[in-house]
Amino acid sequence: MFHDHDHNHHHHHHGVDFEHINRLFMVGIALNFVFVVVEFLAGFLSNSLALVADAGHNLSDVASLALALGALKLLTIKATEKFTYGYRKASILISLLNAIILLVAVGSIGYESIYRFISPQPVRSAVIVWVASIGIVINTLSALLFFRDKESDLNIKGAYLHLVVDALVSAGVVVSGIVISYTKWYWIDPAISIVIMIIIIVGMWSLLWDSLSLSMDAVPKNIEIDAVRKAALKLSGIKDIHHIHVWAISTAENALTAHLVFNEPITHEEVSDLKSKFKAQLKHLGIQHATLETDLAERSEDDCGNTEMTN
Protein backbone atom coordinates (compact mmCIF):
# COMPACT_ATOMS: atom_id res chain seq x y z
CA MET A 1 0.00 0.00 0.00
CA PHE A 2 1.44 3.31 -1.07
CA HIS A 3 0.22 6.87 -0.65
CA ASP A 4 2.06 10.05 -1.47
CA HIS A 5 1.48 13.72 -2.17
CA ASP A 6 3.78 15.78 -4.33
CA HIS A 7 3.73 19.53 -4.83
CA ASN A 8 5.64 21.27 -7.58
CA HIS A 9 5.60 25.06 -7.37
CA HIS A 10 8.35 26.93 -9.20
CA HIS A 11 7.60 30.61 -8.95
CA HIS A 12 9.41 31.87 -12.01
CA HIS A 13 8.68 32.05 -15.71
CA HIS A 14 11.08 30.32 -18.06
CA GLY A 15 12.28 31.79 -21.35
CA VAL A 16 11.47 35.44 -20.60
CA ASP A 17 14.12 38.14 -20.05
CA PHE A 18 12.05 40.44 -17.83
CA GLU A 19 14.40 43.43 -18.03
CA HIS A 20 14.51 43.26 -21.84
CA ILE A 21 10.72 42.79 -22.13
CA ASN A 22 10.13 45.58 -19.59
CA ARG A 23 12.11 48.02 -21.77
CA LEU A 24 10.18 46.97 -24.89
CA PHE A 25 6.85 47.48 -23.19
CA MET A 26 7.84 50.88 -21.76
CA VAL A 27 8.92 52.10 -25.22
CA GLY A 28 5.77 50.68 -26.83
CA ILE A 29 3.50 52.24 -24.18
CA ALA A 30 5.22 55.66 -24.45
CA LEU A 31 5.07 55.74 -28.27
CA ASN A 32 1.43 54.72 -28.41
CA PHE A 33 0.28 56.99 -25.59
CA VAL A 34 1.84 60.07 -27.23
CA PHE A 35 0.15 59.09 -30.50
CA VAL A 36 -3.23 58.63 -28.74
CA VAL A 37 -3.06 62.21 -27.43
CA VAL A 38 -2.05 63.59 -30.86
CA GLU A 39 -4.72 61.55 -32.68
CA PHE A 40 -7.50 62.52 -30.28
CA LEU A 41 -6.67 66.23 -30.52
CA ALA A 42 -6.38 66.01 -34.33
CA GLY A 43 -9.71 64.18 -34.53
CA PHE A 44 -11.39 66.73 -32.27
CA LEU A 45 -10.00 69.72 -34.18
CA SER A 46 -10.67 68.24 -37.65
CA ASN A 47 -14.16 67.02 -36.63
CA SER A 48 -13.23 63.44 -37.57
CA LEU A 49 -15.05 60.76 -35.58
CA ALA A 50 -12.92 58.09 -37.29
CA LEU A 51 -9.76 59.61 -35.77
CA VAL A 52 -11.41 59.95 -32.35
CA ALA A 53 -12.61 56.32 -32.54
CA ASP A 54 -9.15 55.14 -33.61
CA ALA A 55 -7.64 57.14 -30.74
CA GLY A 56 -10.00 55.26 -28.41
CA HIS A 57 -8.92 52.00 -30.03
CA ASN A 58 -5.25 52.87 -29.60
CA LEU A 59 -5.87 53.93 -25.99
CA SER A 60 -7.36 50.48 -25.36
CA ASP A 61 -4.18 48.99 -26.77
CA VAL A 62 -2.05 51.16 -24.49
CA ALA A 63 -4.12 49.70 -21.64
CA SER A 64 -3.57 46.21 -23.08
CA LEU A 65 0.20 46.79 -23.26
CA ALA A 66 0.18 48.06 -19.67
CA LEU A 67 -1.89 45.04 -18.63
CA ALA A 68 0.50 42.63 -20.35
CA LEU A 69 3.47 44.34 -18.68
CA GLY A 70 1.67 44.23 -15.34
CA ALA A 71 0.90 40.53 -15.79
CA LEU A 72 4.56 39.80 -16.47
CA LYS A 73 5.64 41.86 -13.45
CA LEU A 74 3.14 40.05 -11.23
CA LEU A 75 4.85 36.79 -12.14
CA THR A 76 8.04 38.03 -10.45
CA ILE A 77 6.42 38.90 -7.11
CA LYS A 78 7.22 36.28 -4.50
CA ALA A 79 4.43 34.26 -2.92
CA THR A 80 3.54 34.83 0.73
CA GLU A 81 1.85 32.69 3.37
CA LYS A 82 -1.33 34.68 2.69
CA PHE A 83 -1.06 34.71 -1.12
CA THR A 84 0.56 31.35 -1.83
CA TYR A 85 0.49 31.91 -5.61
CA GLY A 86 1.62 35.53 -5.29
CA TYR A 87 -0.53 38.14 -7.07
CA ARG A 88 -0.80 36.34 -10.41
CA LYS A 89 -4.61 36.17 -10.39
CA ALA A 90 -4.79 39.98 -10.39
CA SER A 91 -3.78 39.98 -14.06
CA ILE A 92 -6.99 38.10 -14.91
CA LEU A 93 -9.17 40.43 -12.84
CA ILE A 94 -7.54 43.50 -14.42
CA SER A 95 -8.20 42.12 -17.92
CA LEU A 96 -11.88 41.67 -16.97
CA LEU A 97 -12.05 45.29 -15.82
CA ASN A 98 -10.29 46.39 -19.02
CA ALA A 99 -12.95 44.63 -21.12
CA ILE A 100 -15.82 46.27 -19.20
CA ILE A 101 -14.29 49.75 -19.60
CA LEU A 102 -13.88 49.08 -23.35
CA LEU A 103 -17.54 48.10 -23.60
CA VAL A 104 -18.60 51.49 -22.19
CA ALA A 105 -16.25 53.34 -24.59
CA VAL A 106 -17.63 51.42 -27.60
CA GLY A 107 -21.17 52.40 -26.64
CA SER A 108 -20.34 56.12 -26.73
CA ILE A 109 -18.58 55.79 -30.12
CA GLY A 110 -21.60 53.89 -31.51
CA TYR A 111 -24.02 56.56 -30.33
CA GLU A 112 -22.00 59.34 -31.97
CA SER A 113 -21.59 57.29 -35.21
CA ILE A 114 -25.36 56.89 -35.60
CA TYR A 115 -25.83 60.64 -35.05
CA ARG A 116 -23.20 61.40 -37.72
CA PHE A 117 -24.92 59.09 -40.19
CA ILE A 118 -28.20 60.93 -39.73
CA SER A 119 -26.47 64.29 -40.01
CA PRO A 120 -23.09 64.02 -41.84
CA GLN A 121 -20.62 66.78 -40.95
CA PRO A 122 -17.66 68.09 -42.97
CA VAL A 123 -14.23 66.81 -41.92
CA ARG A 124 -10.70 67.90 -42.80
CA SER A 125 -9.55 64.92 -44.84
CA ALA A 126 -5.92 66.07 -45.11
CA VAL A 127 -5.53 65.95 -41.31
CA ILE A 128 -7.09 62.46 -41.22
CA VAL A 129 -4.63 61.16 -43.85
CA TRP A 130 -1.54 62.63 -42.18
CA VAL A 131 -2.39 61.59 -38.63
CA ALA A 132 -3.47 58.06 -39.60
CA SER A 133 -0.27 57.70 -41.67
CA ILE A 134 1.73 58.50 -38.54
CA GLY A 135 -0.37 55.84 -36.81
CA ILE A 136 0.72 53.23 -39.37
CA VAL A 137 4.38 54.05 -38.67
CA ILE A 138 3.98 54.10 -34.86
CA ASN A 139 2.02 50.83 -34.74
CA THR A 140 4.37 49.05 -37.17
CA LEU A 141 7.46 50.13 -35.20
CA SER A 142 5.78 49.08 -31.93
CA ALA A 143 4.84 45.68 -33.40
CA LEU A 144 8.43 45.12 -34.58
CA LEU A 145 9.62 45.67 -30.99
CA PHE A 146 7.78 42.49 -29.96
CA PHE A 147 8.35 40.44 -33.13
CA ARG A 148 11.40 38.53 -31.87
CA ASP A 149 9.88 37.63 -28.47
CA LYS A 150 6.27 37.05 -29.51
CA GLU A 151 6.47 33.26 -29.13
CA SER A 152 7.98 33.36 -25.63
CA ASP A 153 4.84 34.45 -23.78
CA LEU A 154 1.11 34.66 -24.51
CA ASN A 155 0.90 38.27 -23.29
CA ILE A 156 3.73 39.36 -25.58
CA LYS A 157 2.14 37.60 -28.56
CA GLY A 158 -1.18 39.30 -27.77
CA ALA A 159 0.52 42.72 -27.67
CA TYR A 160 2.21 42.04 -31.01
CA LEU A 161 -1.05 40.99 -32.72
CA HIS A 162 -2.90 43.99 -31.27
CA LEU A 163 -0.36 46.38 -32.74
CA VAL A 164 -0.45 44.69 -36.17
CA VAL A 165 -4.25 45.11 -36.22
CA ASP A 166 -3.79 48.77 -35.20
CA ALA A 167 -1.54 49.38 -38.19
CA LEU A 168 -4.19 47.89 -40.50
CA VAL A 169 -6.95 50.00 -38.92
CA SER A 170 -4.85 53.16 -39.39
CA ALA A 171 -4.40 52.16 -43.04
CA GLY A 172 -8.19 51.97 -43.33
CA VAL A 173 -8.53 55.47 -41.88
CA VAL A 174 -5.98 56.76 -44.42
CA VAL A 175 -8.02 55.26 -47.26
CA SER A 176 -11.20 56.88 -45.91
CA GLY A 177 -9.46 60.27 -45.71
CA ILE A 178 -8.30 60.00 -49.33
CA VAL A 179 -11.78 58.97 -50.52
CA ILE A 180 -13.40 61.88 -48.63
CA SER A 181 -10.92 64.37 -50.16
CA TYR A 182 -11.96 63.36 -53.69
CA THR A 183 -15.67 62.58 -53.23
CA LYS A 184 -16.78 64.70 -50.25
CA TRP A 185 -18.69 61.63 -49.00
CA TYR A 186 -18.58 62.65 -45.36
CA TRP A 187 -20.66 59.64 -44.30
CA ILE A 188 -17.51 57.53 -44.83
CA ASP A 189 -16.04 59.02 -41.62
CA PRO A 190 -18.74 57.60 -39.28
CA ALA A 191 -18.77 54.41 -41.40
CA ILE A 192 -15.05 53.87 -40.71
CA SER A 193 -15.62 54.62 -37.01
CA ILE A 194 -18.25 51.84 -36.94
CA VAL A 195 -15.78 49.42 -38.60
CA ILE A 196 -13.22 50.33 -35.92
CA MET A 197 -15.92 49.85 -33.26
CA ILE A 198 -16.66 46.35 -34.60
CA ILE A 199 -12.93 45.51 -34.49
CA ILE A 200 -12.82 46.67 -30.86
CA ILE A 201 -15.93 44.58 -30.01
CA VAL A 202 -14.44 41.45 -31.61
CA GLY A 203 -11.20 41.83 -29.63
CA MET A 204 -12.99 42.93 -26.48
CA TRP A 205 -15.51 40.09 -26.57
CA SER A 206 -12.71 37.53 -26.60
CA LEU A 207 -10.96 39.40 -23.76
CA LEU A 208 -14.22 39.65 -21.79
CA TRP A 209 -15.15 35.98 -22.21
CA ASP A 210 -11.61 34.66 -21.55
CA SER A 211 -11.05 36.83 -18.46
CA LEU A 212 -14.53 36.01 -17.09
CA SER A 213 -13.98 32.28 -17.67
CA LEU A 214 -10.52 32.32 -16.09
CA SER A 215 -11.75 34.31 -13.09
CA MET A 216 -14.26 31.47 -12.52
CA ASP A 217 -11.40 28.91 -12.70
CA ALA A 218 -12.49 27.47 -16.05
CA VAL A 219 -9.98 25.28 -17.90
CA PRO A 220 -7.85 27.67 -20.04
CA LYS A 221 -8.78 27.45 -23.72
CA ASN A 222 -5.31 26.27 -24.77
CA ILE A 223 -5.51 23.25 -22.42
CA GLU A 224 -7.35 20.01 -23.22
CA ILE A 225 -8.17 17.64 -20.35
CA ASP A 226 -8.11 14.70 -22.77
CA ALA A 227 -4.54 15.59 -23.80
CA VAL A 228 -3.54 15.60 -20.11
CA ARG A 229 -5.13 12.17 -19.64
CA LYS A 230 -3.39 10.74 -22.72
CA ALA A 231 -0.02 12.16 -21.61
CA ALA A 232 -0.35 10.28 -18.30
CA LEU A 233 -1.65 6.99 -19.66
CA LYS A 234 1.06 6.68 -22.32
CA LEU A 235 3.65 6.42 -19.52
CA SER A 236 4.26 2.78 -18.67
CA GLY A 237 3.43 2.18 -15.01
CA ILE A 238 0.51 4.62 -14.75
CA LYS A 239 -2.78 2.72 -14.80
CA ASP A 240 -5.23 5.61 -14.42
CA ILE A 241 -5.60 9.34 -13.80
CA HIS A 242 -8.67 11.02 -12.35
CA HIS A 243 -9.81 14.00 -10.25
CA ILE A 244 -8.15 16.24 -12.87
CA HIS A 245 -8.54 19.96 -12.19
CA VAL A 246 -6.86 22.63 -14.33
CA TRP A 247 -7.13 26.40 -13.80
CA ALA A 248 -5.25 29.59 -14.60
CA ILE A 249 -3.06 31.16 -11.94
CA SER A 250 -2.55 34.20 -14.18
CA THR A 251 -2.89 35.15 -17.84
CA ALA A 252 0.45 33.40 -18.40
CA GLU A 253 0.55 30.40 -16.02
CA ASN A 254 -1.67 27.38 -15.39
CA ALA A 255 -1.92 24.87 -12.54
CA LEU A 256 -3.16 21.29 -12.21
CA THR A 257 -4.14 18.87 -9.48
CA ALA A 258 -4.73 15.21 -10.28
CA HIS A 259 -4.78 11.71 -8.81
CA LEU A 260 -2.42 9.17 -10.41
CA VAL A 261 -2.94 5.42 -9.97
CA PHE A 262 0.16 3.24 -10.46
CA ASN A 263 0.45 -0.42 -11.42
CA GLU A 264 1.87 -2.71 -8.76
CA PRO A 265 4.63 -3.63 -7.99
CA ILE A 266 6.40 -0.26 -8.10
CA THR A 267 9.12 1.40 -6.02
CA HIS A 268 9.29 4.93 -4.62
CA GLU A 269 12.08 5.71 -7.08
CA GLU A 270 9.96 4.56 -10.03
CA VAL A 271 7.02 6.65 -8.78
CA SER A 272 9.23 9.74 -8.52
CA ASP A 273 10.62 9.11 -12.01
CA LEU A 274 7.14 8.71 -13.52
CA LYS A 275 5.88 11.88 -11.86
CA SER A 276 8.90 13.83 -13.15
CA LYS A 277 8.24 12.59 -16.69
CA PHE A 278 4.55 13.46 -16.39
CA LYS A 279 5.35 16.98 -15.16
CA ALA A 280 7.69 17.46 -18.13
CA GLN A 281 4.79 16.48 -20.43
CA LEU A 282 2.50 18.90 -18.59
CA LYS A 283 4.89 21.79 -19.21
CA HIS A 284 4.73 21.04 -22.95
CA LEU A 285 0.93 21.23 -22.63
CA GLY A 286 1.14 24.67 -20.99
CA ILE A 287 0.78 23.63 -17.34
CA GLN A 288 3.60 24.99 -15.18
CA HIS A 289 2.42 23.99 -11.68
CA ALA A 290 1.43 20.42 -10.82
CA THR A 291 0.17 18.96 -7.54
CA LEU A 292 -0.13 15.17 -7.82
CA GLU A 293 -1.69 12.67 -5.43
CA THR A 294 -0.59 9.11 -6.06
CA ASP A 295 -1.83 5.65 -5.13
CA LEU A 296 -1.46 1.99 -6.10
CA ALA A 297 -4.00 0.27 -8.35
CA GLU A 298 -4.86 -2.27 -5.62
CA ARG A 299 -5.66 0.42 -3.06
CA SER A 300 -7.64 2.44 -5.59
CA GLU A 301 -9.76 -0.62 -6.43
CA ASP A 302 -10.27 -1.42 -2.75
CA ASP A 303 -11.56 2.12 -2.26
CA CYS A 304 -13.88 1.70 -5.28
CA GLY A 305 -12.26 4.64 -6.92
CA ASN A 306 -13.48 7.04 -4.23
CA THR A 307 -10.12 8.07 -2.82
CA GLU A 308 -10.39 11.74 -1.91
CA MET A 309 -7.85 14.26 -3.07
CA THR A 310 -6.73 17.29 -1.15
CA ASN A 311 -6.44 20.49 -3.17
C-alpha positions in Angstrom: 0.0 0.0 0.0 1.4 3.3 -1.1 0.2 6.9 -0.6 2.1 10.1 -1.5 1.5 13.7 -2.2 3.8 15.8 -4.3 3.7 19.5 -4.8 5.6 21.3 -7.6 5.6 25.1 -7.4 8.4 26.9 -9.2 7.6 30.6 -9.0 9.4 31.9 -12.0 8.7 32.1 -15.7 11.1 30.3 -18.1 12.3 31.8 -21.3 11.5 35.4 -20.6 14.1 38.1 -20.0 12.1 40.4 -17.8 14.4 43.4 -18.0 14.5 43.3 -21.8 10.7 42.8 -22.1 10.1 45.6 -19.6 12.1 48.0 -21.8 10.2 47.0 -24.9 6.8 47.5 -23.2 7.8 50.9 -21.8 8.9 52.1 -25.2 5.8 50.7 -26.8 3.5 52.2 -24.2 5.2 55.7 -24.4 5.1 55.7 -28.3 1.4 54.7 -28.4 0.3 57.0 -25.6 1.8 60.1 -27.2 0.1 59.1 -30.5 -3.2 58.6 -28.7 -3.1 62.2 -27.4 -2.1 63.6 -30.9 -4.7 61.6 -32.7 -7.5 62.5 -30.3 -6.7 66.2 -30.5 -6.4 66.0 -34.3 -9.7 64.2 -34.5 -11.4 66.7 -32.3 -10.0 69.7 -34.2 -10.7 68.2 -37.7 -14.2 67.0 -36.6 -13.2 63.4 -37.6 -15.1 60.8 -35.6 -12.9 58.1 -37.3 -9.8 59.6 -35.8 -11.4 60.0 -32.4 -12.6 56.3 -32.5 -9.2 55.1 -33.6 -7.6 57.1 -30.7 -10.0 55.3 -28.4 -8.9 52.0 -30.0 -5.3 52.9 -29.6 -5.9 53.9 -26.0 -7.4 50.5 -25.4 -4.2 49.0 -26.8 -2.0 51.2 -24.5 -4.1 49.7 -21.6 -3.6 46.2 -23.1 0.2 46.8 -23.3 0.2 48.1 -19.7 -1.9 45.0 -18.6 0.5 42.6 -20.4 3.5 44.3 -18.7 1.7 44.2 -15.3 0.9 40.5 -15.8 4.6 39.8 -16.5 5.6 41.9 -13.5 3.1 40.1 -11.2 4.9 36.8 -12.1 8.0 38.0 -10.5 6.4 38.9 -7.1 7.2 36.3 -4.5 4.4 34.3 -2.9 3.5 34.8 0.7 1.9 32.7 3.4 -1.3 34.7 2.7 -1.1 34.7 -1.1 0.6 31.3 -1.8 0.5 31.9 -5.6 1.6 35.5 -5.3 -0.5 38.1 -7.1 -0.8 36.3 -10.4 -4.6 36.2 -10.4 -4.8 40.0 -10.4 -3.8 40.0 -14.1 -7.0 38.1 -14.9 -9.2 40.4 -12.8 -7.5 43.5 -14.4 -8.2 42.1 -17.9 -11.9 41.7 -17.0 -12.0 45.3 -15.8 -10.3 46.4 -19.0 -12.9 44.6 -21.1 -15.8 46.3 -19.2 -14.3 49.8 -19.6 -13.9 49.1 -23.4 -17.5 48.1 -23.6 -18.6 51.5 -22.2 -16.2 53.3 -24.6 -17.6 51.4 -27.6 -21.2 52.4 -26.6 -20.3 56.1 -26.7 -18.6 55.8 -30.1 -21.6 53.9 -31.5 -24.0 56.6 -30.3 -22.0 59.3 -32.0 -21.6 57.3 -35.2 -25.4 56.9 -35.6 -25.8 60.6 -35.1 -23.2 61.4 -37.7 -24.9 59.1 -40.2 -28.2 60.9 -39.7 -26.5 64.3 -40.0 -23.1 64.0 -41.8 -20.6 66.8 -40.9 -17.7 68.1 -43.0 -14.2 66.8 -41.9 -10.7 67.9 -42.8 -9.6 64.9 -44.8 -5.9 66.1 -45.1 -5.5 65.9 -41.3 -7.1 62.5 -41.2 -4.6 61.2 -43.8 -1.5 62.6 -42.2 -2.4 61.6 -38.6 -3.5 58.1 -39.6 -0.3 57.7 -41.7 1.7 58.5 -38.5 -0.4 55.8 -36.8 0.7 53.2 -39.4 4.4 54.1 -38.7 4.0 54.1 -34.9 2.0 50.8 -34.7 4.4 49.1 -37.2 7.5 50.1 -35.2 5.8 49.1 -31.9 4.8 45.7 -33.4 8.4 45.1 -34.6 9.6 45.7 -31.0 7.8 42.5 -30.0 8.3 40.4 -33.1 11.4 38.5 -31.9 9.9 37.6 -28.5 6.3 37.1 -29.5 6.5 33.3 -29.1 8.0 33.4 -25.6 4.8 34.5 -23.8 1.1 34.7 -24.5 0.9 38.3 -23.3 3.7 39.4 -25.6 2.1 37.6 -28.6 -1.2 39.3 -27.8 0.5 42.7 -27.7 2.2 42.0 -31.0 -1.1 41.0 -32.7 -2.9 44.0 -31.3 -0.4 46.4 -32.7 -0.5 44.7 -36.2 -4.2 45.1 -36.2 -3.8 48.8 -35.2 -1.5 49.4 -38.2 -4.2 47.9 -40.5 -7.0 50.0 -38.9 -4.8 53.2 -39.4 -4.4 52.2 -43.0 -8.2 52.0 -43.3 -8.5 55.5 -41.9 -6.0 56.8 -44.4 -8.0 55.3 -47.3 -11.2 56.9 -45.9 -9.5 60.3 -45.7 -8.3 60.0 -49.3 -11.8 59.0 -50.5 -13.4 61.9 -48.6 -10.9 64.4 -50.2 -12.0 63.4 -53.7 -15.7 62.6 -53.2 -16.8 64.7 -50.2 -18.7 61.6 -49.0 -18.6 62.7 -45.4 -20.7 59.6 -44.3 -17.5 57.5 -44.8 -16.0 59.0 -41.6 -18.7 57.6 -39.3 -18.8 54.4 -41.4 -15.0 53.9 -40.7 -15.6 54.6 -37.0 -18.3 51.8 -36.9 -15.8 49.4 -38.6 -13.2 50.3 -35.9 -15.9 49.8 -33.3 -16.7 46.4 -34.6 -12.9 45.5 -34.5 -12.8 46.7 -30.9 -15.9 44.6 -30.0 -14.4 41.4 -31.6 -11.2 41.8 -29.6 -13.0 42.9 -26.5 -15.5 40.1 -26.6 -12.7 37.5 -26.6 -11.0 39.4 -23.8 -14.2 39.6 -21.8 -15.1 36.0 -22.2 -11.6 34.7 -21.5 -11.1 36.8 -18.5 -14.5 36.0 -17.1 -14.0 32.3 -17.7 -10.5 32.3 -16.1 -11.7 34.3 -13.1 -14.3 31.5 -12.5 -11.4 28.9 -12.7 -12.5 27.5 -16.1 -10.0 25.3 -17.9 -7.8 27.7 -20.0 -8.8 27.5 -23.7 -5.3 26.3 -24.8 -5.5 23.3 -22.4 -7.3 20.0 -23.2 -8.2 17.6 -20.3 -8.1 14.7 -22.8 -4.5 15.6 -23.8 -3.5 15.6 -20.1 -5.1 12.2 -19.6 -3.4 10.7 -22.7 0.0 12.2 -21.6 -0.4 10.3 -18.3 -1.6 7.0 -19.7 1.1 6.7 -22.3 3.6 6.4 -19.5 4.3 2.8 -18.7 3.4 2.2 -15.0 0.5 4.6 -14.7 -2.8 2.7 -14.8 -5.2 5.6 -14.4 -5.6 9.3 -13.8 -8.7 11.0 -12.4 -9.8 14.0 -10.3 -8.1 16.2 -12.9 -8.5 20.0 -12.2 -6.9 22.6 -14.3 -7.1 26.4 -13.8 -5.3 29.6 -14.6 -3.1 31.2 -11.9 -2.6 34.2 -14.2 -2.9 35.2 -17.8 0.5 33.4 -18.4 0.6 30.4 -16.0 -1.7 27.4 -15.4 -1.9 24.9 -12.5 -3.2 21.3 -12.2 -4.1 18.9 -9.5 -4.7 15.2 -10.3 -4.8 11.7 -8.8 -2.4 9.2 -10.4 -2.9 5.4 -10.0 0.2 3.2 -10.5 0.4 -0.4 -11.4 1.9 -2.7 -8.8 4.6 -3.6 -8.0 6.4 -0.3 -8.1 9.1 1.4 -6.0 9.3 4.9 -4.6 12.1 5.7 -7.1 10.0 4.6 -10.0 7.0 6.6 -8.8 9.2 9.7 -8.5 10.6 9.1 -12.0 7.1 8.7 -13.5 5.9 11.9 -11.9 8.9 13.8 -13.2 8.2 12.6 -16.7 4.6 13.5 -16.4 5.4 17.0 -15.2 7.7 17.5 -18.1 4.8 16.5 -20.4 2.5 18.9 -18.6 4.9 21.8 -19.2 4.7 21.0 -22.9 0.9 21.2 -22.6 1.1 24.7 -21.0 0.8 23.6 -17.3 3.6 25.0 -15.2 2.4 24.0 -11.7 1.4 20.4 -10.8 0.2 19.0 -7.5 -0.1 15.2 -7.8 -1.7 12.7 -5.4 -0.6 9.1 -6.1 -1.8 5.7 -5.1 -1.5 2.0 -6.1 -4.0 0.3 -8.4 -4.9 -2.3 -5.6 -5.7 0.4 -3.1 -7.6 2.4 -5.6 -9.8 -0.6 -6.4 -10.3 -1.4 -2.8 -11.6 2.1 -2.3 -13.9 1.7 -5.3 -12.3 4.6 -6.9 -13.5 7.0 -4.2 -10.1 8.1 -2.8 -10.4 11.7 -1.9 -7.9 14.3 -3.1 -6.7 17.3 -1.2 -6.4 20.5 -3.2 
